């Protein structure tokens, strides 16, 4: 199992995830996105575009390391890993 942490902002869009210990079975980041989308339909499209690539405003970390593969989300996970999904902030 992999522990998933979401930035607080995401709970406004996906309130069904709030207050839950998010642990999913996944061997890569793409698997995490699929598992989260099964729990909260639509979160997969929030994280990824129509081609399955990570959106520019989203950052994903495995532990303290940012994922490298933003196209196929193939970064490998081990049981017990922690995955954080954050919205990047920008402004003007």
C-alpha positions in Angstrom: 0.0 0.0 0.0 1.1 3.6 -0.7 0.0 6.5 1.4 -1.3 9.5 -0.5 -1.4 13.1 0.8 -3.3 15.8 -1.0 -2.9 19.5 -0.7 -5.8 21.0 1.3 -7.1 22.8 -1.7 -8.1 19.6 -3.4 -10.6 18.7 -0.7 -12.8 21.6 -1.9 -13.2 19.8 -5.2 -13.2 16.3 -3.8 -14.8 16.5 -0.4 -15.4 12.7 -0.3 -11.6 12.3 0.3 -11.4 14.7 3.3 -10.7 13.1 6.6 -9.8 9.7 5.1 -6.5 7.9 5.4 -5.7 7.6 1.8 -3.9 4.4 1.1 -4.0 2.8 -2.3 -2.5 -0.3 -4.0 -0.2 1.0 -6.8 3.1 0.2 -8.3 3.6 3.5 -10.1 2.3 7.1 -10.0 -0.2 6.3 -12.8 -1.7 3.6 -10.6 -2.1 6.1 -7.8 -4.0 8.4 -10.1 -6.3 5.6 -11.2 -6.9 4.5 -7.7 -7.8 8.0 -6.5 -10.1 8.4 -9.5 -12.0 5.3 -8.5 -12.5 6.9 -5.0 -13.3 10.4 -6.3 -14.3 10.5 -9.9 -12.8 13.5 -11.7 -9.6 13.8 -9.7 -7.7 11.9 -12.4 -8.7 14.6 -14.9 -7.7 17.3 -12.4 -4.2 15.8 -12.2 -3.8 14.7 -15.8 -4.8 16.1 -19.2 -6.8 14.2 -21.9 -3.6 12.5 -23.0 -2.8 11.2 -19.5 0.1 13.7 -18.9 0.4 15.5 -15.7 -1.0 19.0 -15.9 1.5 21.9 -15.5 -0.3 23.2 -12.3 0.2 19.9 -10.5 3.3 18.6 -8.8 3.6 15.1 -7.4 6.3 13.9 -5.0 7.4 10.5 -3.9 8.7 11.2 -0.4 10.7 14.4 -1.0 11.5 13.7 -4.6 9.5 15.3 -7.4 8.4 12.7 -10.0 10.5 12.7 -13.1 8.0 11.2 -15.7 5.2 13.7 -16.1 4.1 12.1 -19.4 3.4 8.5 -18.5 3.6 8.7 -14.7 5.8 5.6 -14.6 7.9 6.5 -11.5 8.0 3.3 -9.5 6.6 3.0 -6.0 7.4 0.6 -3.2 5.1 -0.5 -0.5 5.1 2.1 2.3 6.0 5.0 0.0 4.3 8.4 0.5 3.0 10.2 -2.5 2.0 13.9 -2.2 -0.1 15.6 -4.8 0.1 19.4 -4.7 -1.3 22.2 -6.8 1.4 24.5 -8.0 0.7 28.2 -7.2 1.2 31.0 -9.7 0.0 34.5 -10.0 0.5 37.7 -11.7 
